[in-house]
Amino acid sequence: MKICLSFFLLSIVLVGFSQAHSPTKDSNLSYNWFVSLNGGVQMSGIKDEDFIPQNIAPAFSLATGLWFTSEIALNFGYKGFYFNTIADKDKHHYNYYFGEVLLNVNNLIKGLQNRKNTWSVLFHPGAGLFYNVYYHRPNICAHIGVINQYEISKKISVFADISFIMGWDIYQGNDDILPSCVFGLNYSFK
C-alpha cells in the first residue's frame, strides 16, 4: 500500500510540474493525445522456477494518454487477460485498470536527445486496480516499466515494453510479481 501511495503522490507532483512548465515549440510530444495497443507475453514470477514454458501466457494492453510537456505524460489503460502459474494448470483470468506517469528519459536528460527525436526511452511507474477473476478478489497494485519507442511517422510509433505488476496476494498469498514483455503501436493525434 505504501508503494501505491508513493506512486500516486509522485504522479500529483509530476502533473503539477508539467502544468507549471510550458512545452517547447520544437517538441513533437507536447500536448498530444495518444492511444496505444500492444500484445506479448507474461508469466507469474521472476524466480528461477518460474522460467518454464507452461508459465508463459499472452499479455494484452490498451491505453490512452496525454503528453503535457515533451518530458511528462499521463496514461490510463487496461491490461489482461490471464496468466498461468506453476502451482496449477488453470488460466488465472484478471483485469488490471491502471493509471501511470510516462517520463521521457531522452528529454529529461539533455545529453540523450537525438536530433530527429525518433527514438525515446520512457520510464512508466503507476498503480491500479487488479481484479483476479479466478479468486473473485480485487487488489490495489503498483507497476513499473521501461518502454523503448521508435517513431516511424509523425503520428505512428512502435515500441517494446518490459514491465512488472507488483502486489500482495495476487495469486499465491504473499508478494507477487507479474512480469511482461510486449510489443505495440502508438498513434498520436498531432
C-alpha positions in Angstrom: 0.0 0.0 0.0 2.9 2.3 0.7 4.3 1.7 -2.8 0.9 2.6 -4.3 0.6 5.8 -2.2 4.2 6.8 -3.2 3.4 6.4 -6.9 0.2 8.4 -6.5 2.0 11.2 -4.8 4.7 11.1 -7.5 2.0 11.4 -10.1 0.5 14.5 -8.5 3.9 16.2 -8.2 4.8 15.5 -11.8 1.5 16.7 -13.1 1.9 19.9 -11.1 5.4 20.2 -12.6 4.1 19.7 -16.1 1.4 22.4 -15.7 4.0 24.9 -14.4 6.4 24.4 -17.4 5.1 25.2 -20.8 6.2 23.0 -23.7 8.9 24.0 -26.2 7.7 24.8 -29.7 10.1 22.3 -31.4 8.9 19.4 -29.2 7.0 16.7 -31.2 5.3 15.4 -28.0 3.8 18.4 -26.3 0.1 18.4 -25.6 -0.7 15.4 -27.8 -3.3 12.8 -27.1 -2.3 9.3 -28.0 -3.6 5.7 -27.9 -1.6 2.6 -27.7 -2.3 -1.1 -28.3 0.1 -3.9 -27.6 0.5 -7.6 -27.1 3.1 -10.0 -26.0 3.8 -12.5 -23.2 3.8 -12.5 -19.4 4.5 -15.0 -16.6 3.8 -15.3 -12.9 7.0 -14.5 -11.1 10.7 -13.9 -11.6 12.2 -16.8 -9.7 14.3 -19.4 -11.4 11.4 -22.0 -11.2 9.1 -19.5 -13.0 11.0 -19.6 -16.2 9.3 -22.6 -17.8 7.1 -22.7 -21.0 4.0 -23.7 -19.1 4.2 -20.5 -17.1 4.0 -18.2 -20.2 0.7 -16.6 -21.1 -0.4 -13.9 -23.5 -0.5 -10.3 -22.4 -2.7 -7.6 -23.9 -3.0 -3.9 -23.1 -4.9 -0.9 -24.4 -4.3 2.6 -23.2 -4.8 6.3 -23.9 -2.9 9.3 -22.6 -1.8 12.9 -23.0 1.6 14.5 -23.2 1.6 17.7 -21.1 5.2 18.6 -21.9 7.9 16.9 -24.0 9.0 15.1 -20.8 5.8 14.1 -19.0 2.5 12.4 -19.8 -0.3 10.7 -18.0 -1.6 7.4 -19.3 -4.7 5.3 -18.4 -5.5 1.8 -19.6 -6.4 -1.8 -19.3 -4.2 -4.9 -19.2 -5.3 -8.6 -19.2 -6.5 -11.4 -20.0 -4.9 -14.2 -17.9 -1.7 -15.6 -16.6 -0.5 -19.1 -15.7 1.1 -20.3 -12.5 3.4 -23.2 -11.7 1.1 -24.2 -8.9 -1.8 -25.4 -11.2 -2.7 -25.7 -14.8 -5.7 -23.3 -14.6 -5.9 -20.0 -16.5 -6.0 -17.2 -13.9 -8.1 -14.6 -15.6 -7.7 -11.0 -14.4 -8.4 -7.4 -15.3 -5.9 -4.6 -14.4 -7.1 -1.0 -14.8 -4.3 1.4 -14.3 -3.0 5.0 -14.3 0.6 5.9 -14.8 3.1 8.7 -15.5 5.3 8.5 -18.6 8.7 10.1 -18.3 10.6 10.7 -21.5 14.2 10.0 -20.3 15.7 11.4 -23.5 14.1 14.8 -22.9 14.7 14.8 -19.1 18.5 14.1 -19.6 19.5 16.6 -22.2 22.6 14.6 -23.4 20.3 11.7 -24.6 18.3 13.8 -27.0 18.6 12.9 -30.7 18.2 15.4 -33.4 15.1 14.0 -35.1 13.5 12.8 -31.8 12.7 9.5 -33.5 13.9 7.2 -30.6 12.8 7.5 -27.0 13.2 5.7 -23.7 10.2 6.1 -21.5 10.0 5.2 -17.8 6.5 4.5 -16.5 5.6 4.0 -12.9 1.9 3.6 -11.9 -0.8 1.9 -9.9 -4.2 0.4 -10.5 -7.0 -2.0 -9.6 -6.1 -5.6 -10.2 -9.2 -7.9 -10.2 -8.4 -11.6 -10.1 -11.5 -13.3 -11.6 -10.1 -16.7 -10.6 -10.1 -15.7 -6.9 -13.0 -13.2 -7.2 -10.9 -10.7 -5.4 -9.8 -7.1 -6.1 -6.4 -5.8 -5.2 -4.5 -2.5 -5.4 -1.2 -3.0 -7.2 1.7 -0.9 -8.4 3.6 -1.4 -11.6 6.8 -0.1 -13.2 8.4 -0.5 -16.6 10.6 0.8 -19.4 9.5 1.5 -23.0 11.8 1.7 -25.9 9.9 3.6 -28.6 10.8 4.4 -32.2 8.8 7.0 -34.3 8.1 5.7 -37.8 6.0 8.7 -38.8 4.7 11.9 -37.1 1.6 10.0 -35.9 2.7 6.4 -35.5 5.4 4.8 -33.4 6.3 1.2 -32.5 7.6 0.2 -29.1 8.8 -2.6 -26.8 7.8 -2.5 -23.2 9.2 -4.5 -20.3 7.1 -4.0 -17.2 6.1 -5.6 -13.8 2.8 -5.6 -11.9 3.6 -5.9 -8.2 1.1 -6.6 -5.4 0.4 -8.5 -2.3 -1.6 -11.8 -2.7 -2.3 -11.5 -6.3 -2.3 -15.3 -6.6 0.0 -17.0 -4.0 -0.7 -15.4 -0.7 2.4 -13.2 -0.4 4.2 -10.6 -2.5 3.7 -11.4 -6.2 5.2 -10.0 -9.4 3.8 -10.4 -12.9 6.5 -9.5 -15.5 5.6 -9.0 -19.1 7.2 -8.1 -22.4 5.0 -6.6 -25.1 5.3 -5.0 -28.5 2.9 -2.4 -29.8 1.8 0.5 -31.8 1.2 4.0 -30.6 -1.0 6.6 -32.5 -0.7 10.3 -31.7 -3.4 12.8 -32.5 -1.0 15.6 -33.6 
